[in-house]
Amino acid sequence: MGSSANTETNGNAPPPSSNQKPPATNGVDGSHPPPPPLTPDQAIIESDPSKKRKMGMLPLEVGTRVMCRWRDGKHHPVKVIERRRIHNGGQNDYEYYVHYTEFNRRLDEWTQLDQLDLDSVECAVDEKVEDKVTSLKMTRHQKRKIDETHIEGHEELDAASLREHEEFTKVKNISTIELGKYEIETWYFSPFPPEYNDCVKLFFCEFCLNFMKRKEQLQRHMRKCDLKHPPGDEIYRSGTLSMFEVDGKKNKVYAQNLCYLAKLFLDHKTLYYDVDLFLFYVLCECDDRGCHMVGYFSKEKHSEEAYNLACILTLPSYQRKGYGKFLIAFSYELSKKEGKVGTPERPLSDLGLLSYRGYWTRVLLEILKKHKGNISIKELSDVTAIKAEDILSTLQSLELIQYRKGQHVICADPKVLDRHLKAAGRGGLDVDASKLIWTPYKDQS
Ligand SMILES: CC(=O)SCCNC(=O)CCNC(=O)[C@H](O)C(C)(C)COP(=O)(O)OP(=O)(O)OC[C@H]1O[C@@H](n2cnc3c(N)ncnc32)[C@H](O)[C@@H]1OP(=O)(O)O
């Protein structure tokens, strides 16, 4: 991604480029100056009507749907989300920020013209904001009354504000971060303070999560930063894994930094600055250099809706190693200690849903496999702290609930259970509940 290119935000035709030729003037004798010789490219355009037609489409409008060559070498349908002039390029030399309509938004990216198949251009119409409002209403029905993240109140936004919000978040601002020993490509927009608007890469202190624009700043900071683990109580330790509980009220800056960082990998979340109402459970791999963050989840101090987890993230460098299921299992261990059932806050992301479905399936089917005799959803919920609705939806999706003699019964044929368990993937890292030293949050104010 070239940082020198300018991003157009209004979708209007671009201003003339600086290297555009001045308008032709007549010679002093009134005669027209001889036309400049054709460049090879122009010569082809003249003789190739299809290319001429294609050049006439350029620059492509925001909203255009076209096929685009992806990293797998194949063409996939995309929608142009944004475009920007290429520095020192010609009048039609643009890069296009595209959304692959078959894929998640995290794969949105800047592409060059030669990746786009202009023969496949479909239209140049942008969606109506009203349509967006409708679709948001369908998927973002949940209201939050408080801070941290999420899509609170979008339903109440008028069309103009909604458009402004979508305009603002549609293109990823930071493309990579450095955190500890990893350089990580980001997935989504995150609302860093305006002074970071011109940054493509940010450098995070892996301990206090302060972020900087330049590597040298980070190096200077690392010489001074005396934190070696998240600023909270270590409530769990097993082997090299430790979990820290950070109170958003007591460690506001850390919690805000964590939210900025997390938003880079969480879509459909709005970040606010008041993190007081949340606890953050930060999972670390520890060695003699310190405790290195692997992932975290946040939890409301008081949830009327029985949410036991607000946001969950495993940093990309640690994903698919079982940490996600560990974090989920941990959130249920906390619920068990509280004597409550819990559920994650909605909406779940695609990866969130996969992880939860995998976790619920494994936990429930392991119990059903071992259990002799009848067991009800309520009993399953009491043992696992999983909310009854989540148990029901999981078992229904596995077609393990049948309606017999006027009531719903769980049908647990051992062979079917084994098949589902196999399909549910690996179990993830185990939480050893005996190593959890924790008391539920009590308001001290
Ligand atoms: C309430 C909410 O916060 S919803 C938002 C959830 N968070 C996000 O979407 C943020 C970005 N994503 C993430 O941080 C991670 O993908 C998480 C937290 C969802 C999962 O973390 P991970 O550490 O990768 O989870 P874990 O290794 O335990 O795998 C969980 C299961 O989810 C599924 N899964 C996770 N990632 C993928 C993937 N990229 N492709 C396919 N399946 C996947 C698999 O079934 C996997 O189990 P398996 O590896 O045994 O097959």
The ligand as a Tripos MOL2 file, in Angstrom:
@<TRIPOS>MOLECULE
LIG
   51    53     1     0     0
SMALL
NO_CHARGES

@<TRIPOS>ATOM
      1 C1        -18.5140  -11.8250   21.1640 C.3       1 LIG1
      2 C2        -17.4330  -11.4960   20.1940 C.2       1 LIG1
      3 O1        -16.4690  -10.8790   20.5140 O.2       1 LIG1
      4 S1        -17.5590  -12.0670   18.5860 S.3       1 LIG1
      5 C3        -16.0180  -11.6570   17.8740 C.3       1 LIG1
      6 C4        -15.0300  -12.7740   17.9550 C.3       1 LIG1
      7 N1        -13.7010  -12.2520   17.7170 N.am      1 LIG1
      8 C5        -13.2150  -12.0210   16.4790 C.2       1 LIG1
      9 O2        -13.8330  -12.2790   15.4550 O.2       1 LIG1
     10 C6        -11.8410  -11.3930   16.4410 C.3       1 LIG1
     11 C7        -10.9490  -12.0390   15.4260 C.3       1 LIG1
     12 N2        -10.9000  -13.4880   15.6090 N.am      1 LIG1
     13 C8        -10.2400  -14.0520   16.6360 C.2       1 LIG1
     14 O3         -9.6970  -13.3800   17.4980 O.2       1 LIG1
     15 C9        -10.1630  -15.5560   16.6660 C.3       1 LIG1
     16 O4        -10.4340  -16.0570   15.3830 O.3       1 LIG1
     17 C10       -11.1460  -16.2190   17.6730 C.3       1 LIG1
     18 C11       -11.0050  -15.5990   19.0670 C.3       1 LIG1
     19 C12       -12.5820  -16.0660   17.2450 C.3       1 LIG1
     20 C13       -10.7740  -17.7000   17.7430 C.3       1 LIG1
     21 O5         -9.4670  -17.7680   18.2420 O.3       1 LIG1
     22 P1         -8.4570  -18.9770   17.9440 P.3       1 LIG1
     23 O6         -7.3800  -18.8530   18.9590 O.co2     1 LIG1
     24 O7         -8.0750  -19.0270   16.5380 O.co2     1 LIG1
     25 O8         -9.3920  -20.2030   18.3030 O.3       1 LIG1
     26 P2         -9.0390  -21.7490   18.3760 P.3       1 LIG1
     27 O9         -7.6500  -22.0280   17.9540 O.co2     1 LIG1
     28 O10        -9.4460  -22.2150   19.7300 O.co2     1 LIG1
     29 O11       -10.0040  -22.3160   17.2650 O.3       1 LIG1
     30 C14       -11.3640  -22.2140   17.4130 C.3       1 LIG1
     31 C15       -12.1190  -22.9420   16.3210 C.3       1 LIG1
     32 O12       -12.7460  -21.9660   15.5130 O.3       1 LIG1
     33 C16       -12.6440  -22.3540   14.1400 C.3       1 LIG1
     34 N3        -11.7480  -21.4050   13.4690 N.ar      1 LIG1
     35 C17       -11.0120  -20.4120   14.0500 C.ar      1 LIG1
     36 N4        -10.3720  -19.7190   13.0840 N.ar      1 LIG1
     37 C18       -10.7120  -20.2680   11.9040 C.ar      1 LIG1
     38 C19       -10.3780  -19.9850   10.5540 C.ar      1 LIG1
     39 N5         -9.5530  -18.9750   10.2430 N.pl3     1 LIG1
     40 N6        -10.9140  -20.7540    9.5930 N.ar      1 LIG1
     41 C20       -11.7330  -21.7760    9.8940 C.ar      1 LIG1
     42 N7        -12.0890  -22.1110   11.1700 N.ar      1 LIG1
     43 C21       -11.5900  -21.3500   12.1470 C.ar      1 LIG1
     44 C22       -12.0990  -23.7590   14.1200 C.3       1 LIG1
     45 O13       -13.1860  -24.6350   14.2410 O.3       1 LIG1
     46 C23       -11.2570  -23.7540   15.3810 C.3       1 LIG1
     47 O14       -11.0970  -25.0220   15.9130 O.3       1 LIG1
     48 P3         -9.9800  -26.0340   15.2930 P.3       1 LIG1
     49 O15        -8.7250  -25.2380   15.1110 O.co2     1 LIG1
     50 O16        -9.9110  -27.0980   16.3150 O.co2     1 LIG1
     51 O17       -10.5680  -26.4940   13.9970 O.co2     1 LIG1
@<TRIPOS>BOND
     1     1     2 1
     2     2     3 2
     3     2     4 1
     4     4     5 1
     5     5     6 1
     6     6     7 1
     7     7     8 1
     8     8     9 2
     9     8    10 1
    10    10    11 1
    11    11    12 1
    12    12    13 1
    13    13    14 2
    14    13    15 1
    15    15    16 1
    16    15    17 1
    17    17    18 1
    18    17    19 1
    19    17    20 1
    20    20    21 1
    21    21    22 1
    22    22    23 2
    23    22    24 1
    24    22    25 1
    25    25    26 1
    26    26    27 2
    27    26    28 1
    28    26    29 1
    29    29    30 1
    30    30    31 1
    31    31    32 1
    32    31    46 1
    33    32    33 1
    34    33    34 1
    35    33    44 1
    36    34    35 ar
    37    34    43 ar
    38    35    36 ar
    39    36    37 ar
    40    37    38 ar
    41    37    43 ar
    42    38    39 1
    43    38    40 ar
    44    40    41 ar
    45    41    42 ar
    46    42    43 ar
    47    44    45 1
    48    44    46 1
    49    46    47 1
    50    47    48 1
    51    48    49 2
    52    48    50 1
    53    48    51 1
@<TRIPOS>SUBSTRUCTURE
     1 LIG1         1 GROUP 0 **** ****
